[in-house]
Amino acid sequence: MSLGQKLAPHLPFLRRYGRALTGSQAQGDRYVRATLEAIVAAPEEFPRDVDPRLGLYRTFQAIWNSTNFDEQPEVDAIEEQEAVARARLSRMTPLSRQALLLTAMEGFTPEDAAYLIDVDAGEVDSLVADALSEIEKQTRARVLVIEDEPIIAMDIESIVRDLGHDITGVAVTRDEAVALAMEERPGLVLADIQLADDSSGIDAVKDILAEFNVPVIFITAFPERLLTGERPEPTFLITKPFQRSTVKAAISQALFFDQSTVPA
């Protein structure tokens, strides 16, 4: 099997990581493209002594640490997001965010995460704790949950409240979601893809975003279908079945880049 064939199944999830790390589909995908270009240009430098997925993320980390795309944003909105992020980054080290996302969202072990960000394995748990603690202090929001499975909705509500946020409501259909959003104007939306009446959570979010801007996290059992590199696609995506730590990490990152929650 060629190197390209070995890496292909992991690309959607590398896009997820890149987007969550940068808070932008465009910026995250640019780092992924740069990663692939580096591998194509020098395949002999690709790590061969580890699992291909580890090698792929390791190459991405090298690009992340050595390349700065901030000087050439594609749209003004990206520039605005990055200004918000920079304000928060002054309060938290980038390694903490990377450790959190690699373990909680991407499912790497602490040992693998340590290899990827080039720290001692014993440091990862401390970095993750630091990231969660710092982000939770800086971001508070009112959250709309769009989810038609009662047990899952209750679990999400519990996670949201544990992080110190409020729930504006739980919607089970597209129409109900839009009505609740217009009434309560939440600061964050957590949306399932398939809803109770066979309506779409994606369509509900499109309707909401047509009225006002709000960060959105999608929840799906098939994340690779929404991580192809096409536009527009979700910046933040949770895979079902999910771990509580994954939801916490996604919420924290989504709010981290949201300008309305910048601390005074």
LOKEMI-441328 format. One record per residue: residue in one letter; x, y, z of N, C-alpha, C in turn. Coordinates in steps of 0.02 Angstrom, whole numbers, plus 50000, padded with zeros to 5 digits. Each point is the difference from the previous one (the first is absolute). Layout:
! residues N
AXYZXYZXYZ/...
END
This chain:
! residues 264
M500424994050000499585006050000500445006350000/S499835004849958500405006149995499905004350062/L500455004850010499945004650057499365004049995/G499835002249939499385003849991499394996150020/Q499984993649984499444995750018499964999150075/K500574999750033500014999250073499765006250035/L500135005849971499835006350032499295002349986/A499734998049943499345002549978499454999450053/P499934994350035499454999550049500065004850058/H500595002650011500115004450058499925007449983/L499965001749936499985007149980499385003750026/P499404997049998499425003750027500105002150073/F500324995650039500085001450071500575004950012/L500505000049956500515005250004499695006849985/R499535000249952499655006349986499625002350062/R499674995350033499645001850062500475003150050/Y500584997050010500485002550048500255006949979/G500185000849936500255006449977499495005550008/R499374998549985499475005150005499885001850074/A499994995050043499895001450071500585003950029/L500614998549978500595003450026500025007349979/T499785001549939500035006849974499345003850008/G499454996450011499355003250004499725002049932/S500274997149946499805002049933500084994249952/Q499484998949959500064994849948500565001849951/A500015006349978500495002049950500724999450027/Q500125002550060500674999750027500214992850016/G499554996250030500164993150017500174996049938/D499605000949947500124996349939500655002149965/R500195006350010500645002249970500584996450033/Y499974998950065500534996350034500014992749978/V499414997249988499974993149976500304999549930/R499835004849957500294999949932500755000750003/A500255004450043500725000950007500334993650025/T499654996450044500264993750025500074994949944/L499484999449959500024995349944500535001949949/E500065006549987500515002249953500704998350025/A500115000650065500654998450028500154992549993/I499494995950010500094992749994500154998149928/V499645003149953500114998549929500695002349978/A500215005850026500655002849980500594995950028/A499914997050059500554996350031499744993850035/P499754995149962499714994150031500504996150042/E500655000749985500504996450038500065002650072/E499755006150012500035002950067499394998250043/F499514996849970499404998150038500194994850052/P499775000750063500174995250052499764993049983/R500464995349993499824993149981500004995250059/D500235002550058500074995550058499405000350045/V499465003449978499395000550040499404998649954/D499424999350031499384999149963499905005849951/P499744998849939499915005449951499605005950027/R499494998750040499615005650028500445004450045/L500414996850041500455003950043500495004049957/G500264996849948500475003549956499685005949966/L499364999349980499645005449967499915005950047/Y499774998750060499905005450048500675003050022/R500524995950003500665002650018500245005049946/T499884998349937500185004549946499605006450004/F499354999450014499585005950009500275004450055/Q500194997050056500265003950056500635003749981/A500424996949959500615003449977499825006149957/I499494999349957499775005649959499705005450045/W499604998050048499685004750046500525004250037/N500544996850020500525003450039500465004449957/S500014998749935500495003549958499695004849949/T499334999849992499675003949948499505004750032/N499995006249977499535005050025499575002549943/F499374998049999499545002349948499635006350020/D500135002550062499635005950023500125006149956/E500575000249966500175005949961499645000349933/Q499654994549982499664999949936499304997150007/P499565003250041499324997450009499615000349935/E499544995249992499604999749939499415004850002/V499745001150060499425004550007500075004150063/D499665005650004500055004450058499774996550063/A499504995649994499734996650059500544995850034/I500454997149961500544996150029500455004550042/E500155005949974500425004750035499685001950067/E499355000949999499645001850061500024994450050/Q499894993849978500034994250044500694999450031/E500525001049960500674999150025500185005350051/A499745006149993500125005250049499714998050068/V499394997049997499694997550061500424994550031/A500224995449957500394994450025500655002350031/R500335004949968500635002450026499915003050069/A499445003550011499875002950066499964994650053/R499704994349981499944994650048500654996050006/L500364999349945500634996250002500505003150047/S499955006550013500455003250046499904997350071/R499424996850012499854997250065500114992450003/M500174996949944500064992749999500514997949948/T500404995050016500524997849954499704995849944/P500255000849938499754996049944500064992550012/L500524997750035500084992850012499424997250040/S499725004050045499434997650040499414998549955/R499855004549952499444999049954500134993849957/Q500604999349976500164994349957499924993450039/A500244999850061499954994050041499274998250013/L499595005150013499284998950012499674997149938/L500105003149942499664997849940500254993049977/L500644998850006500274993649978499734994250041/T499915001150065499764994650043499244999650002/A499685005750013499274999950010499624999549935/M500225003249947499635000049937500254994749951/E500664999449994500294995349951500124993150028/G499964999250066500034993450030500704997050006/F500515004149996500684997550010500124998750074/T500414995150015500204998850069500465005650022/P500085001050066500485005150024500704998849972/E500194993649993500664998549974500075002249927/D499484998649960500025002149930499985007649994/A499595003250041499965007349999500685003050018/A500344997050048500665002450020500494999649941/Y499954994549962500434999349941499845005449948/L499365001549992499795004749948500205007150016/I499965001950063500175007050018500695000550031/D500364994350002500704999950020500105002350072/V499634996850046500105001150071500054993350035/D500195000050063500014993850038499294997650012/A499914993449999499334997150008499675002350065/G500395001050052499725002050064499715007050000/E500175004049949499775006949998499305000749970/V499784995049962499385000949961499395001050045/D499924995950051499425000850044499985006950031/S500575002650019500035006650030499835005449949/L500234999249938499845004849947499255000149986/V499694994049997499284999649987499615003450057/A500204998750061499665003150057500075007549998/D500595002449982500115007349995499555003149947/A499954996549942499595002649945499275000650020/L499734994650028499305000150020499865005350052/S500445000550049499915004850053500005007249973/E500485001549957500065006849974499435001849953/I499814995449955499465001549953499345000850037/E499864995850049499375000450035499935006650038/K500565002850022499975006550034499835005649952/Q500174999249937499955005449952499374999949958/T499644994549999499434999449954499374997950038/R499485004049995499354998450027499485001649947/A499514995649992499515001149947499324997050018/R499505002149962499344996950002499944995549940/V499824993750011500084994849949499334997149979/L499894999749934499424996549971500214993149978/V499644994950022500134993149981499474997849950/I500224997649942499554997349949500134992549996/E499584996050032500124992850007499334996550013/D499844995049960499354996750006500004993750044/E500594997750022500044994250044500025002550072/P499484998650040499965002850068500604998550044/I500254993949999500564998150043500625003949981/I500135000549934500585003749977499935007450017/A499405002749991499885007050016500135001450074/M499774995550043500125000850072500744999850016/D500364995549966500724999450012500355006549979/I499815002749942500305006249976499845005850048/E499375000350023499815005250048500444999750062/S500124993950024500404999150060500725002549989/I500284998349943500685002249984500045007649996/V499515002949966499995007349991499965003550068/R499564997550043499925003250066500634998950043/D500314994249994500624998750037500545005149982/L499995002449938500495005049978499825007150022/G499415000650032499805006650024499565004049953/H499764996849946499585003449952499264998850015/D499575003949970499284999350007499704997049937/I499444996550008499634997149943499415004549984/T499965002349938499425004149980499414995749980/G500124993749981499474995549981500274994049963/V499584995049992500164994049962499494999249945/A500214999949937499564999449943500084993249968/V499454997249975500034993449969499845000149926/T499805005849973499865000749928500325006449975/R500045000649934500285006149969499605006150019/D499344999749993499585005850014500055002250073/E500004995050045500055001650071500685003250016/A500534997449968500675002750012500045007449979/V499735001549941500025006849975499595004650045/A499414997750020499575004150043500355001550067/L500314995050030500355001050064500595004749991/A500364999349946500585004249988499795007349991/M499465001149964499775006949989499755003150066/E499734995950043499725002550063500555001450051/E500494995550005500505000450053500685002649980/R500155000049935500655002249975500584996950039/P500114993549994500534996750038500695002349978/G500504998750043500695001549983500384994249972/L499674994149998500304993949972499444995249982/V500084996449945499524995049978500344993249994/L499714994950032500224993149991499464996449961/A500164997649940499484997649954500134992949976/D499514995650009500014993549969499855001049925/I500174995049960499905000649928499294997849980/Q499794994150026499344997249983499525001250057/L499425003349986499545001950053499364995849998/A499565001250049499434995650013499534999249942/D499855005349963499524999649946500344999149933/D500614997150001500404999049940500245006549970/S499945005550039500305006349977500744999950017/S500355005049975500735000150005500245005350049/G500464997950044500325004850045500435004949961/I500274997849944500405004449958499565005749973/D499404998249976499545005149975499785004850056/A499894997250059499825004350057500545005150014/V500624997749999500565004550014500065005349945/K499914998049937500015004949945499485005450011/D499404998050021499475004950013500205004850056/I500304997250052500215004150058500555004949980/L500504997549964500565004249980499805005449950/A499444999049966499755005249955499745006050038/E499864998950065499735005450041500535003350045/F500464996050026500545002850043500574994950004/N500605002650015500594995850005500044996850069/V500164993650001500084996350062500454993949986/P500464998450045500414994049989499574993750005/V500154995149958499604993949995500464993950004/I499784995150038500344993550002499504994749975/F500194996449948499574994749974500174993450032/I499494995850007500074993350028499764994949949/T500424995149983499814995249949500364993450009/A499694994649977500334993550001500464999049939/F499965004749953500394999349938500395006449986/P500505001750042500355006449992500385000649935/E500244994449972500395000449939499595002849942/R499334999450004499585002649946499995007650000/L500175003050056499995007350006500715002850006/L500504996049984500705002250006500384998449936/T499715001849944500304998349935500475005449975/G499985005950030500395005549975499605004849956/E499374998249987499575004549961499775005850045/R499685005049969499765005750039499275001549984/P499615002350050500205000550070499914993350036/E500404998850050499954994150043500095002150072/P499804995750048500065001950070500725001150021/T500105004950043500655000850031500074995450059/F499454998950037500014995850059499524994149992/L500254994150011499614993949986500144994850053/I499474997150028500064994750050499744993549970/T500354994650012499814993549974499584996250051/K499434997249978499604995550042500254992949992/P499994995950054499885002050069500595004150027/F499855004950042500525004550022500184999050073/Q500605002250018500215000250069499855006950028/R499875000450064499865006550031500595004849990/S500614997350005500595004349992500035003049930/T499764996349950500015002549931499535005949993/V499404999550029499525005449996500275006250036/K500304998950058500295005650037500545003649960/A500434996049968500545002949960499725004149942/A499504997249966499705003549942499665006550021/I499634999750055499665006150025500525005350017/S500514997950035500515004850020500345003349940/Q500164996049949500335002849942499535004649960/A499384997949992499525004149963499915006950032/L499955000050066499915006350036500665003950003/F500554996549999500665003150002500095004949942/F499724998249942500075004149940499415004749988/D499514999950045499415004249990500105006850031/Q499965005249960500165006750023499535002550054/S499404997450004499525002550050500174998050070/T500474995250008500164997650067500705002150022/V500305005149965500655002350021499965003050069/P500444997850047499975002650068500215007450003/A499715003550047500175007150007500715000850029/
END
